Amino acid sequence: MTAEYSARRPVVGLVLWLAATLAAGFVGSQFPPDAWYQALAKPSWNPPNSVFGPVWTTLYVLMGISAWLVWRKEGFGGARTALTLFGIQLLLNALWSWLFFGLHAPGLAFAEMLVLWAVILATLLSFWKISRLAGALLVPYLLWVSFAAMLNLQIWRLNL
């Protein structure tokens, strides 16, 4: 390994982790709110659609930095469980949009979101053991998914 490669490796790793998390966001964005969603009854505290893009983009960037910090400190071998959990929650994250907006199944999406929440918490705790900063960077994500789960539940209940 050359000295130049060693110096660039952390930067390349950061770019790849950011790309992975933003890719999950891209997959989810392929199922945007449609006429079905617009017609649903929503609680008064439902944010405008314009809020979701900036919030999710920020969260994906924080998630990517968090995973990068863990990878940089322990590598794949040393953080196998933590990074596997991270990958699972990314898949679940992307799956939710398909379930809710694609299949128009808010009940199923809510059930999936409960699993997502648990995996995010497990990821956060696993990351925290390796890097407190990495764990802390996932706190806004867990809080937002908590809010989103309550919103999902309320939309489902209002439209039974």
C-alpha positions in Angstrom: 0.0 0.0 0.0 1.5 3.3 -1.0 1.7 6.3 1.3 -0.5 8.3 -1.1 -3.3 5.6 -0.9 -3.0 5.4 2.9 -3.6 9.2 3.1 -6.6 9.0 0.7 -8.2 5.9 2.2 -10.2 7.7 4.9 -11.6 10.2 2.4 -12.5 7.5 -0.1 -14.2 5.6 2.8 -16.2 8.6 3.8 -17.4 9.1 0.2 -18.4 5.5 -0.1 -20.3 5.5 3.2 -22.1 8.7 2.2 -22.9 7.2 -1.2 -24.3 4.0 0.5 -26.6 5.9 2.8 -27.7 8.4 0.1 -28.4 5.4 -2.2 -30.9 4.1 0.4 -32.5 7.6 0.3 -32.6 7.5 -3.5 -34.4 4.1 -3.5 -36.9 5.4 -1.0 -37.5 8.5 -3.2 -38.6 6.4 -6.0 -41.9 6.0 -4.2 -43.0 9.7 -3.6 -46.3 10.8 -2.2 -49.0 10.4 -4.8 -52.7 11.1 -5.2 -53.5 8.3 -2.8 -51.4 9.9 -0.1 -52.8 13.4 -0.8 -56.3 12.0 -0.3 -55.5 10.5 3.1 -56.7 12.1 6.3 -53.7 13.3 8.2 -53.2 14.7 11.8 -52.9 18.4 12.2 -49.2 18.0 13.2 -48.3 16.3 9.8 -45.4 18.4 8.4 -45.6 19.8 4.9 -44.1 17.5 2.2 -41.3 20.1 1.7 -39.9 19.3 5.1 -39.1 15.6 4.4 -36.5 16.0 1.7 -34.1 18.3 3.7 -34.6 16.3 6.9 -33.9 13.0 5.3 -30.9 14.3 3.4 -29.4 15.6 6.6 -30.1 12.3 8.4 -28.5 10.3 5.6 -25.4 12.4 5.7 -25.2 12.0 9.5 -25.7 8.2 9.1 -23.0 8.0 6.5 -20.5 9.9 8.7 -21.5 7.7 11.7 -20.8 4.5 9.8 -17.5 5.9 8.4 -16.3 6.7 11.9 -17.0 3.1 13.0 -15.4 1.7 9.9 -12.4 4.0 10.2 -11.8 3.0 13.8 -12.4 -0.8 13.7 -12.6 -1.7 10.0 -15.1 -4.3 8.7 -13.6 -7.1 10.8 -13.6 -5.3 14.1 -17.1 -3.8 13.6 -18.8 -6.7 11.8 -21.9 -6.7 14.0 -22.3 -2.9 14.1 -21.9 -2.5 10.4 -24.1 -5.4 9.6 -26.8 -3.8 11.7 -26.2 -0.6 9.9 -26.7 -2.3 6.6 -29.9 -4.0 7.8 -31.4 -0.7 9.0 -30.5 0.9 5.6 -32.5 -1.8 3.8 -35.4 -1.5 6.2 -35.3 2.3 5.7 -35.6 2.0 2.0 -38.3 -0.7 2.3 -40.6 1.5 4.3 -41.3 3.9 1.4 -42.2 1.0 -0.9 -44.6 -0.4 1.7 -46.3 2.9 2.5 -46.2 4.8 -0.7 -45.7 2.0 -3.2 -48.1 -0.6 -1.8 -50.4 1.9 -0.1 -50.1 -0.2 3.1 -49.8 2.1 6.1 -50.4 -0.8 8.6 -47.7 -3.0 7.1 -45.4 0.1 6.9 -46.0 0.8 10.6 -45.2 -2.7 11.6 -42.0 -2.6 9.5 -41.1 0.7 11.0 -41.2 -0.8 14.5 -38.6 -3.3 13.3 -36.6 -0.5 11.7 -36.7 1.5 15.0 -35.4 -1.5 17.0 -32.6 -2.1 14.5 -31.7 1.6 14.5 -31.5 1.5 18.3 -29.3 -1.7 18.2 -27.1 0.0 15.6 -26.8 3.2 17.7 -25.8 1.2 20.8 -23.3 -0.9 18.8 -21.8 2.2 17.3 -21.7 3.9 20.7 -19.5 1.1 22.0 -17.0 1.8 19.3 -17.3 5.6 19.0 -19.5 7.8 21.1 -19.6 10.4 18.3 -20.8 7.7 15.9 -23.5 6.7 18.2 -24.5 10.3 19.0 -24.8 11.0 15.2 -27.6 8.4 15.0 -29.7 10.0 17.8 -31.4 12.5 15.5 -32.3 9.6 13.1 -33.8 7.6 15.9 -35.8 10.6 17.1 -37.1 11.3 13.6 -38.1 7.7 13.0 -39.9 7.8 16.4 -41.8 10.8 15.2 -42.4 9.2 11.7 -43.7 6.0 13.4 -46.2 8.0 15.4 -47.2 9.9 12.2 -47.5 6.6 10.3 -49.6 5.1 13.1 -51.9 8.1 13.2 -52.4 8.2 9.4 -53.2 4.5 9.5 -55.7 4.9 12.3 -57.4 8.0 10.7 -57.9 6.0 7.4 -59.1 2.6 8.6 
